[in-house]
């Protein structure tokens, strides 16, 4: 069944509360403050998308230029986009469970991959969470170990 009027668009300030709420539902163990989402939108609005079905926000994608192999910390301000950014970074993707299986994540990835290419980036980095490795590999990403945390 195809749901009509579903599509990705640029996010705006009015979307932030819904982005935060969807984040809490989809990534309950990985909380981020609304200020983190607001900062990414302010710093790099071209990299923040939302997927809407009617008036309901069903997905979001947050991305921006960054430094290769230096993922920003979770739930932390980044301050600015580095002037010498050498990769495009996929920070956060979420699709509501009710909309899974409709390839919405794939659509967002295609949109942001094209944006990264147009912006001159030859690589895209991300950190896969919640056992999503297979999803990312299916979209052309390669898994690799950057470093290990020491406790």
N, C-alpha and C positions, 0 to 999 in steps of 0.2 A: 504494500500500500504506500502510495506516494503522498506525503503531506504537502499541500500547496503553501506558497508564500513563506518558505523557509529560505533564509539566505544570510550570508556573512556581509557585514558592513563595518565601517570604521566606528570604533567606540567613542563615547563622549562622557562627560562628567556625570550625566544623569544615569548612566549605566553602572556606576561604581558599586552601589548598594547591591544590585542584583549579581554582579560579578563576585562580590564577597560572599553572598549567600550561596551561589552555585559552587564556589570554591570549598566552602564548609561542607556541602553535601558530597561532593565528588572526591575531595582530598581531606577527609576529616583528621588524619594524623599529620598533616602538613599545613598548619595554619599560617596565614599571612595577613597582616593588618591591612585595612582598607587604604592606609597611607602608602603602602608599598605599591598597590595597584594604581593609586592616583599619581604617584611619582613616575611610574613607567609611562602612563598615559601623557603626562606633562612633558617628559623628556623625549619621548619618541612616539607621538601619536600615530604615525604610519604603521607601527608594529602592533597595535592593539585593535583586535577585531572582536566583534560579538556576532553571534548567530541568533536570529530571532524568528519566532513562529508567531505571527500576529503580534501581540503586545508582550509576549513572554520571551525572556532571554533563556536560550537553551544551550548556549556554548560561548566560550571565549578563548582567545588565543593572545598571548602576550609575548612579544619578541622585540629585540633591539640589537644594534651593533655592540660588540664586546671584544674582549681579549681571549684568544684561543687558549684552551686548557685552564682557564681561571674562572670557573663558574661563580656568579655572585652568590653570596650566602642567602639561604632561605630567610624570608621575613626581615630583610635588611635593606636599608636605603643604599642606593648606588651613587647618589650625589650628582653624577653627570655621565653622559656617554663619553667614553674615552676618545680623544681626538685621534689617537693612533689605533683605533679598533681594527682588528685584523680578521674578524669572523663575525658572522651573524649568529645570534643566540636565541634559541627558543626557550623562553623562561617558563611558561606555564600554558597548558592546554587543558580544557575541560569541556565535556559534553554531558548534558543531563542524561541519566540512565534511560529515561523515557524516549530519548531520541537516538540511542545507540543503534548501530546497524544501518544507518542511513547515509554513511560515508561523509558525515559532516566534518569529522576530524581530517579526513583525506582532502576535502575541499579547502580547509583552512591551510593545511600544509602546502598545497599547490599554490595558493594565493601568496603565502609568505615566502616560499622558495622563489617564485617569480620576482617578488619584491626585492629579495636579497640579491638576486642576479642583477636586476636593474640598478641597484645601489652599488654594484661593483664587488660584492663579496663572493669569493670562490668557495668558501666553506661555511657550514652551519654546524654549530655545536649545541648540545643539550645534555641534560642529566635525566636519564630515564628513571622513573619512580613507579611504585605500585605494580611491579612485574610487567611493565609496559614495553620491555625490550623487544619482544616479537613484533609489536605494532610498529615501532620505529624502524626495525630492520626491514619490514615489509614495505616501507616507504623510502628505501634506499640508504638508510643510515647504517653505519658499521659500529658495532660495539667495540670499545677499547677501554682499557684501564688507564686512568691518568695517574692515580696515586692511591695510597691506602691511608685511612685514618688510623692513628695510633692512640690507644687508650691507656 
